[in-house]
Amino acid sequence: MNNLTGRELLQLTNGISSREFNFEQSINKVILDSRKADQACLFVAIHGENNDGHAYVRQVLNNPSNFALVDLDFAEDLPNLIRVKDTTLALGVLAANYRQAFEIPVVAITGSNGKTTVKEMLRVVCECHFGSEHVLATGGNLNNHWGMPLTLLELASKHQVAIIEMGMNHAGELDYLTRLAKPALAVVNNVMFAHAGHFSSLADIAAAKGEIYHGLAADAIACIDLSNQFSQNWLANDIKSQIFSYGTTETECFIKELTADYAIYQTDLGDLTVHLNVLGTHNYYNALTVIALALNLGCSLESIKYGLENYAGYKGRLERKQAFNGAVIIDDTYNANPDSVKAALSAIQNLPKPHWFIFADLKELGEHELEFHREIAEAANSCGIDNFITVGKLATYAAEFFAGDKISFESNTDVVKYCISHLPEKATLLIKGSNSMRLFDVATQLTASKNTL
């Protein structure tokens, strides 16, 4: 980020300074984790589920070059305090005001599935076109009401484009985030049953996703996939900006031909043939969204093709690894919902057999959770899974509807022990479940060398 003085921090947060305050001292980093404090930092004290950041303010301010954003009722009288009514909201205000100093295009991306993939694909394309030092993109999973402001606060004079991922699991969240970011481009990649437990229907999820368009000014661009069943709802209810339509043959950008190995996209700049180096036909649809965004950023077809074909995937998302015995592991453990599980099952179809599938509970699916889990077993049947391995009560319920070989366990440790003893050397092992089920630990242990098992 660009340097901000104590005086500017007060102005940008609408805060109140402590009695002893260094108005001219500058900071170059904003943090929520006191362990990351070194010097010239603004520490935002957040009331978290397990910790209250206010307990670490004194520790951070032991370095006189640091500042702390605290609640109005914070009891200690320390130097370089900025007092506000609510530190989470003040973080958002700071980020929104800071973002206004930059005239570069900000791209806002959301969707039930693939938003991180779209963000990462677009990052590679933009790095090719603008140069890597000129591109800012959301890191990790910083896509919520704390993480997204932190990303905006990383903006610096060198940047020419910012690619911002926005997540949500309740209505109103995207409305808040997009109004902070004020994007020049926004897109909903898709609408599927993710976080369904917080919504009564797919239409309600779509309505919440459509909020991303609320932050667009009249001269900004809403990218709309007209093949999405909810596109007309967004056009009618959410969009007051310019529109770039894609996804169907009457639009400016669509898939002209699709095979397991490549896709041909038709654009207003000409046809584009792309061979992806990541698994899954669904990723060609993610790439379509990337192309729509990249065209509106002024990227050339050459940059788009090079970037997409050099995208190598993302940790925990259909990530190909080698098991301890040489088998293929497809680590898709980052998170899961019913549609992403089905997509992953389809993605491994052409990989070496037998196909084994470690499946763990899917969370936040609400009253229909049993039905969704049964659908996964049915999809596993259709995709020819040879061994269905489950952990968790819901996944074990799903196994009742699987026709082939199956086995259920109560712990990840037991799953690992079973695979070490029984996984065939020429197998492909797909691992997928909700992040809270910690299947990433299973993937890590099964990719360890024999000597460490």
Secondary structure, 3 states (H helix, E strand, C coil): CCCEEHHHHHHHHCCEECCCCCCCCEECEEECCHHHCCCCEEEECCECCCCEHHHHHHHHCCCCCCEEEEECCCCCCCCCEEEECCHHHHHHHHHHHHHCCCCCCEEEEECCCCHHHHHHHHHHHHHHHHCHHHEEECCCCCCCCCHHHHHHCCCCCCCCEEEEECCCCCCCHHHHHHHHHCCCEEEECCCCCCCHHHCCCHHHHHHHHHHHHHHCCCCCEEEEECCCCCHHHHHHHCCCCEEEEECCCCCCEEEEEECCCCEEEEECCEEEEECCCCCCCHHHHHHHHHHHHHHHCCCCHHHHHHHHHCCCCECCECEEEECCCCCEEEECCCCCCHHHHHHHHHHCCCCCCCEEEEEECCCCCHHHHHHHHHHHHHHHHHCCCCEEEEECHHHHHHHCCCCCEEEEECCHHHHHHHHHHHCCCCCEEEEECCHHHCHHHHHHHHCCCHHHC
